[in-house]
Amino acid sequence: MKIDRALLDKIAHLSRLEFEEKDADKIMNEMSAIVTWVEQLKEVNTDGVEPLTTMSHEINALREDEVKPHLPHDKALLNAPKKDADYFRVPKVLE
């Protein structure tokens, strides 16, 4: 599959990428090489190969949950960069 300028512009728009015009040819060549390499994977015989959900058979060794005393409110606020009486101050995220 050849990556042309129209496809590159579409991919850049969808992925919110910006690049300089002088780099467009290099990017198209590199993306074409990547797509060609991925297309080669279609040639691999995968009959009888079970799909993987993980790359390792290791099982996470997690510690048991233990109930411990919680951090007191006043100590939690000690290291807060911004605080207001009993609350953490954070930038407004919703209008």
DSSP file (Angstrom, degrees, kcal/mol; ACC not computed):
  #  RESIDUE AA STRUCTURE BP1 BP2  ACC     N-H-->O    O-->H-N    N-H-->O    O-->H-N    TCO  KAPPA ALPHA  PHI   PSI    X-CA   Y-CA   Z-CA
    1    1 A M              0   0    0      0, 0.0     2,-0.5     0, 0.0    35,-0.2   0.000 360.0 360.0 360.0 129.1    0.0    0.0    0.0
    2    2 A K        -     0   0    0     33,-0.1     2,-0.7    34,-0.0    27,-0.1  -0.810 360.0-138.9 -96.8 131.1    1.4    3.3   -1.0
    3    3 A I        -     0   0    0     -2,-0.5     2,-0.2    25,-0.3    29,-0.1  -0.804  26.3-170.5 -88.2 116.0    0.9    6.3    1.3
    4    4 A D     >  -     0   0    0     -2,-0.7     4,-2.5     1,-0.1     5,-0.2  -0.486  38.2 -96.4-100.6 177.5    0.1    9.3   -0.9
    5    5 A R  H  > S+     0   0    0      1,-0.2     4,-2.6     2,-0.2     5,-0.2   0.867 121.9  53.2 -63.6 -38.2   -0.2   13.0    0.2
    6    6 A A  H  > S+     0   0    0      2,-0.2     4,-2.1     1,-0.2    -1,-0.2   0.923 111.9  45.3 -63.7 -43.7   -4.0   12.9    0.6
    7    7 A L  H  > S+     0   0    0      2,-0.2     4,-2.8     1,-0.2     5,-0.2   0.901 112.0  52.2 -66.9 -40.1   -3.8    9.9    2.9
    8    8 A L  H  X S+     0   0    0     -4,-2.5     4,-2.7     1,-0.2    -2,-0.2   0.922 110.0  48.7 -60.6 -44.2   -1.0   11.4    4.9
    9    9 A D  H  X S+     0   0    0     -4,-2.6     4,-2.2     2,-0.2    -1,-0.2   0.891 112.1  49.2 -63.2 -39.1   -3.0   14.6    5.4
   10   10 A K  H  X S+     0   0    0     -4,-2.1     4,-2.8     2,-0.2    -2,-0.2   0.933 112.8  46.5 -65.7 -45.7   -6.1   12.6    6.5
   11   11 A I  H  X S+     0   0    0     -4,-2.8     4,-2.3     1,-0.2    -2,-0.2   0.912 112.3  51.0 -62.3 -42.6   -4.0   10.5    9.0
   12   12 A A  H  <>S+     0   0    0     -4,-2.7     5,-2.9    -5,-0.2     4,-0.4   0.903 112.1  47.1 -61.8 -41.6   -2.3   13.7   10.3
   13   13 A H  H ><5S+     0   0    0     -4,-2.2     3,-0.9     3,-0.2    -2,-0.2   0.941 113.3  47.1 -65.7 -47.1   -5.7   15.3   10.8
   14   14 A L  H 3<5S+     0   0    0     -4,-2.8    -2,-0.2     1,-0.3    -1,-0.2   0.850 118.5  40.9 -65.1 -33.9   -7.3   12.3   12.5
   15   15 A S  T 3<5S-     0   0    0     -4,-2.3    -1,-0.3    -5,-0.2    -2,-0.2   0.369 109.7-121.7 -96.2   5.7   -4.3   11.8   14.8
   16   16 A R  T < 5 +     0   0    0     -3,-0.9     2,-0.3    -4,-0.4    -3,-0.2   0.893  57.9 154.9  57.0  44.6   -3.9   15.6   15.4
   17   17 A L      < -     0   0    0     -5,-2.9     2,-0.4    -6,-0.2    -1,-0.2  -0.779  27.7-163.2-101.8 147.0   -0.3   15.6   14.1
   18   18 A E        +     0   0    0     -2,-0.3     2,-0.3    -5,-0.0    -5,-0.0  -0.985  14.9 165.8-126.2 141.1    1.5   18.6   12.6
   19   19 A F        -     0   0    0     -2,-0.4     2,-0.2     0, 0.0     5,-0.0  -0.970  38.1 -97.7-148.2 161.2    4.6   18.4   10.5
   20   20 A E    >   -     0   0    0     -2,-0.3     3,-1.6     1,-0.1     4,-0.4  -0.518  32.7-118.7 -81.3 150.3    6.5   20.7    8.2
   21   21 A E  G >  S+     0   0    0      1,-0.3     3,-1.5     2,-0.2     4,-0.4   0.844 112.0  61.6 -56.5 -36.7    6.1   20.5    4.5
   22   22 A K  G 3  S+     0   0    0      1,-0.3     4,-0.3     2,-0.1    -1,-0.3   0.729 103.1  51.3 -65.7 -20.0    9.7   19.6    3.9
   23   23 A D  G <> S+     0   0    0     -3,-1.6     4,-2.4     1,-0.2    -1,-0.3   0.501  83.5  91.8 -92.6  -5.5    9.2   16.4    6.0
   24   24 A A  H <> S+     0   0    0     -3,-1.5     4,-2.6    -4,-0.4     5,-0.2   0.907  85.7  47.9 -60.5 -45.9    6.1   15.2    4.1
   25   25 A D  H  > S+     0   0    0     -4,-0.4     4,-2.3     1,-0.2    -1,-0.2   0.912 113.0  48.4 -63.1 -42.3    8.0   13.0    1.6
   26   26 A K  H  > S+     0   0    0     -4,-0.3     4,-2.4     2,-0.2    -1,-0.2   0.915 112.6  48.5 -63.3 -43.0   10.1   11.4    4.3
   27   27 A I  H  X S+     0   0    0     -4,-2.4     4,-2.7     2,-0.2     5,-0.2   0.915 110.7  50.8 -64.5 -43.3    7.1   10.7    6.5
   28   28 A M  H  X S+     0   0    0     -4,-2.6     4,-2.3    -5,-0.2   -25,-0.3   0.912 111.6  48.0 -61.6 -42.3    5.2    9.2    3.5
   29   29 A N  H  X S+     0   0    0     -4,-2.3     4,-2.0     2,-0.2    -2,-0.2   0.914 113.4  47.0 -64.4 -43.0    8.1    6.9    2.7
   30   30 A E  H  X S+     0   0    0     -4,-2.4     4,-2.0     2,-0.2    -2,-0.2   0.898 112.9  48.4 -66.6 -40.6    8.5    5.7    6.3
   31   31 A M  H  X S+     0   0    0     -4,-2.7     4,-2.5     2,-0.2    -1,-0.2   0.889 110.2  52.2 -67.2 -37.9    4.8    5.1    6.7
   32   32 A S  H  X S+     0   0    0     -4,-2.3     4,-2.4    -5,-0.2    -1,-0.2   0.895 108.8  51.0 -63.0 -39.6    4.7    3.1    3.4
   33   33 A A  H  X S+     0   0    0     -4,-2.0     4,-2.2     2,-0.2    -2,-0.2   0.896 110.3  49.1 -64.3 -40.3    7.6    1.0    4.7
   34   34 A I  H  X S+     0   0    0     -4,-2.0     4,-2.3     2,-0.2    -2,-0.2   0.933 112.1  47.5 -64.6 -46.1    5.7    0.3    7.9
   35   35 A V  H  X S+     0   0    0     -4,-2.5     4,-2.4     1,-0.2    -2,-0.2   0.897 111.2  51.6 -63.5 -40.4    2.5   -0.7    6.0
   36   36 A T  H  X S+     0   0    0     -4,-2.4     4,-1.3     2,-0.2    -1,-0.2   0.914 109.9  49.4 -61.8 -43.1    4.6   -2.9    3.7
   37   37 A W  H  X S+     0   0    0     -4,-2.2     4,-0.7     1,-0.2     3,-0.3   0.914 111.3  48.6 -62.6 -43.2    6.2   -4.7    6.7
   38   38 A V  H >< S+     0   0    0     -4,-2.3     3,-1.0     1,-0.2     4,-0.5   0.881 106.7  56.7 -65.8 -37.2    2.8   -5.2    8.3
   39   39 A E  H >< S+     0   0    0     -4,-2.4     3,-1.1     1,-0.3     4,-0.3   0.820  98.1  62.5 -63.9 -29.2    1.4   -6.6    5.1
   40   40 A Q  H >< S+     0   0    0     -4,-1.3     3,-1.4    -3,-0.3     4,-0.3   0.794  90.8  67.3 -64.5 -27.2    4.2   -9.2    5.1
   41   41 A L  G X< S+     0   0    0     -3,-1.0     3,-1.2    -4,-0.7    -1,-0.2   0.767  87.1  68.1 -65.3 -23.9    2.7  -10.6    8.3
   42   42 A K  G <  S+     0   0    0     -3,-1.1    -1,-0.3    -4,-0.5    -2,-0.2   0.748  92.1  61.5 -65.5 -22.0   -0.3  -11.7    6.4
   43   43 A E  G <  S+     0   0    0     -3,-1.4     2,-0.3    -4,-0.3    -1,-0.2   0.626  79.9 104.1 -80.1 -13.7    1.9  -14.3    4.7
   44   44 A V  S <  S-     0   0    0     -3,-1.2     2,-0.6    -4,-0.3    -3,-0.0  -0.520  76.7-123.8 -73.7 132.1    2.7  -16.0    7.9
   45   45 A N        +     0   0    0     -2,-0.3    -1,-0.1     1,-0.1    -2,-0.1  -0.663  36.1 169.5 -77.5 115.9    0.9  -19.4    8.4
   46   46 A T    >   +     0   0    0     -2,-0.6     3,-1.9     3,-0.0    -1,-0.1   0.128  21.6 142.0-114.4  18.8   -0.9  -19.1   11.7
   47   47 A D  T 3  S+     0   0    0      1,-0.3     3,-0.1     3,-0.0    -2,-0.0  -0.418  76.6  11.0 -61.8 131.3   -3.1  -22.3   11.3
   48   48 A G  T 3  S+     0   0    0      1,-0.2     2,-0.6    -2,-0.1    -1,-0.3   0.500  95.0 127.7  80.5   4.0   -3.4  -24.0   14.7
   49   49 A V    <   -     0   0    0     -3,-1.9    -1,-0.2     3,-0.0     3,-0.0  -0.842  55.3-136.6 -97.2 121.5   -1.9  -21.1   16.6
   50   50 A E        -     0   0    0     -2,-0.6     2,-0.1    -3,-0.1    -3,-0.0  -0.532  25.7-108.1 -74.9 139.1   -4.1  -20.0   19.5
   51   51 A P        -     0   0    0      0, 0.0     2,-0.3     0, 0.0    -1,-0.1  -0.381  33.9-128.0 -64.9 145.5   -4.5  -16.2   19.9
   52   52 A L        -     0   0    0      1,-0.1     3,-0.1    -2,-0.1    -3,-0.0  -0.718  23.0-173.5 -95.0 144.0   -2.6  -14.7   22.9
   53   53 A T  S    S+     0   0    0      1,-0.3     2,-0.3    -2,-0.3    -1,-0.1   0.633  82.4  13.4-101.2 -23.9   -4.2  -12.5   25.5
   54   54 A T        -     0   0    0      1,-0.0    -1,-0.3     2,-0.0     3,-0.0  -0.951  67.7-129.5-142.8 162.8   -0.8  -11.8   27.2
   55   55 A M  S    S+     0   0    0     -2,-0.3     2,-0.3    -3,-0.1    -1,-0.0   0.464  91.4  49.2 -90.9  -2.4    2.8  -12.3   26.2
   56   56 A S        -     0   0    0      2,-0.1    -3,-0.1     1,-0.1    -1,-0.0  -0.970  63.8-146.5-138.6 150.4    3.6  -14.1   29.5
   57   57 A H        +     0   0    0     -2,-0.3     2,-0.1     2,-0.1    -1,-0.1   0.330  63.3 122.7 -95.0   6.4    2.2  -16.8   31.5
   58   58 A E        -     0   0    0      1,-0.0     2,-0.4     3,-0.0    -2,-0.1  -0.377  55.7-140.0 -68.5 146.6    3.3  -15.1   34.7
   59   59 A I        -     0   0    0     -2,-0.1     2,-0.1     1,-0.0    -2,-0.1  -0.914  24.7-107.4-109.2 135.0    0.6  -14.3   37.3
   60   60 A N        -     0   0    0     -2,-0.4     2,-1.1     1,-0.1    -1,-0.0  -0.374  23.3-143.8 -61.6 132.2    0.8  -11.0   39.2
   61   61 A A        +     0   0    0     -2,-0.1     2,-0.3     0, 0.0    -1,-0.1  -0.800  29.9 178.3 -98.6  93.1    1.8  -11.5   42.8
   62   62 A L        -     0   0    0     -2,-1.1     2,-0.1     1,-0.1     3,-0.1  -0.701  27.2-116.8 -98.5 147.8   -0.3   -8.9   44.5
   63   63 A R        -     0   0    0     -2,-0.3     2,-0.2     1,-0.1    -1,-0.1  -0.404  37.1 -96.3 -77.3 159.0   -0.4   -8.4   48.2
   64   64 A E        -     0   0    0     -2,-0.1     2,-0.3     1,-0.1    -1,-0.1  -0.474  41.8-106.6 -71.5 144.0   -3.5   -8.9   50.2
   65   65 A D        -     0   0    0     -2,-0.2     2,-0.4    -3,-0.1    -1,-0.1  -0.553  40.3-170.0 -71.4 134.7   -5.6   -5.9   50.9
   66   66 A E        -     0   0    0     -2,-0.3     2,-0.5    -3,-0.0    -3,-0.0  -0.989  23.8-124.1-129.5 137.6   -5.3   -4.8   54.5
   67   67 A V        +     0   0    0     -2,-0.4     3,-0.0     3,-0.0    -2,-0.0  -0.690  40.9 170.7 -78.9 123.6   -7.4   -2.2   56.3
   68   68 A K        -     0   0    0     -2,-0.5     2,-0.0     1,-0.0    -2,-0.0  -0.869  43.2 -78.2-128.7 162.5   -5.1    0.4   57.8
   69   69 A P        -     0   0    0      0, 0.0     2,-0.1     0, 0.0    -1,-0.0  -0.358  53.4-121.5 -61.1 139.5   -5.7    3.7   59.4
   70   70 A H        -     0   0    0      1,-0.1     3,-0.0    -3,-0.0    -3,-0.0  -0.335  31.0 -89.5 -79.7 165.1   -6.4    6.4   56.9
   71   71 A L        -     0   0    0      1,-0.1    -1,-0.1    -2,-0.1     5,-0.1  -0.603  48.7-113.5 -73.9 124.6   -4.4    9.6   56.4
   72   72 A P     >  -     0   0    0      0, 0.0     4,-2.1     0, 0.0     3,-0.3  -0.281  22.1-119.1 -61.0 147.1   -5.8   12.3   58.7
   73   73 A H  H  > S+     0   0    0      1,-0.2     4,-1.6     2,-0.2     5,-0.1   0.884 111.3  50.2 -54.8 -46.6   -7.4   15.3   56.8
   74   74 A D  H  > S+     0   0    0      1,-0.2     4,-0.6     2,-0.2    -1,-0.2   0.865 111.2  48.6 -66.4 -35.9   -5.0   17.9   58.2
   75   75 A K  H >> S+     0   0    0     -3,-0.3     4,-0.6     1,-0.2     3,-0.5   0.849 107.4  55.9 -71.6 -33.5   -1.9   15.8   57.3
   76   76 A A  H 3< S+     0   0    0     -4,-2.1     3,-0.4     1,-0.2    -2,-0.2   0.867 108.3  48.5 -64.2 -35.6   -3.2   15.2   53.8
   77   77 A L  H >< S+     0   0    0     -4,-1.6     3,-1.0     1,-0.2    -1,-0.2   0.623  90.4  83.8 -80.5 -12.8   -3.5   19.0   53.2
   78   78 A L  H << S+     0   0    0     -4,-0.6    -1,-0.2    -3,-0.5    -2,-0.2   0.894  98.8  34.6 -58.9 -42.3    0.1   19.7   54.5
   79   79 A N  T 3< S+     0   0    0     -4,-0.6    -1,-0.3    -3,-0.4    -2,-0.1   0.329  87.0 124.4 -96.8   7.3    1.8   18.9   51.2
   80   80 A A    <   -     0   0    0     -3,-1.0     3,-0.1     1,-0.2    -3,-0.0  -0.500  57.9-144.1 -69.3 131.5   -1.0   20.3   49.0
   81   81 A P  S    S+     0   0    0      0, 0.0     2,-0.4     0, 0.0    -1,-0.2   0.869  89.5  18.1 -64.0 -34.7    0.3   23.0   46.6
   82   82 A K  S    S+     0   0    0      7,-0.3     7,-2.2     2,-0.0     2,-0.3  -0.999  74.9 164.6-137.2 135.3   -3.0   24.8   46.9
   83   83 A K  E     -A   88   0A   0     -2,-0.4     2,-0.4     5,-0.3     5,-0.2  -0.979  23.7-155.4-146.0 158.6   -5.6   24.5   49.6
   84   84 A D  E >   -A   87   0A   0      3,-2.6     3,-1.8    -2,-0.3     2,-0.7  -0.880  64.4 -64.1-138.9 101.7   -8.6   26.3   50.9
   85   85 A A  T 3  S-     0   0    0     -2,-0.4     0, 0.0     1,-0.3     0, 0.0  -0.404 125.0  -5.0  56.0-101.8   -9.5   25.7   54.5
   86   86 A D  T 3  S+     0   0    0     -2,-0.7     2,-0.3    -3,-0.1    -1,-0.3   0.238 123.0  75.3-105.2  13.0  -10.5   22.0   54.4
   87   87 A Y  E <  S-A   84   0A   0     -3,-1.8    -3,-2.6   -10,-0.0     2,-0.3  -0.908  75.6-115.6-130.7 152.4  -10.2   21.3   50.6
   88   88 A F  E     -A   83   0A   0     -2,-0.3     2,-0.5    -5,-0.2    -5,-0.3  -0.637  31.8-135.7 -76.5 141.4   -7.6   20.8   47.9
   89   89 A R        +     0   0    0     -7,-2.2    -7,-0.3    -2,-0.3    -1,-0.0  -0.888  30.3 171.8-100.2 128.3   -7.7   23.6   45.3
   90   90 A V        -     0   0    0     -2,-0.5     3,-0.1     1,-0.0    -7,-0.0  -0.927  39.8 -87.8-131.5 157.0   -7.4   22.4   41.7
   91   91 A P        -     0   0    0      0, 0.0     2,-0.2     0, 0.0    -1,-0.0  -0.322  51.5-100.2 -62.7 147.8   -7.8   24.2   38.3
   92   92 A K        +     0   0    0      1,-0.1     3,-0.1     3,-0.0     0, 0.0  -0.509  41.8 175.1 -69.5 131.0  -11.3   24.4   37.0
   93   93 A V        +     0   0    0     -2,-0.2     2,-0.4     1,-0.1    -1,-0.1   0.613  59.6  54.1-113.9 -18.2  -11.9   21.8   34.3
   94   94 A L              0   0    0      1,-0.1    -1,-0.1     0, 0.0     0, 0.0  -0.926 360.0 360.0-119.4 143.5  -15.6   22.2   33.5
   95   95 A E              0   0    0     -2,-0.4    -1,-0.1    -3,-0.1    -3,-0.0   0.436 360.0 360.0 -87.1 360.0  -17.4   25.4   32.5
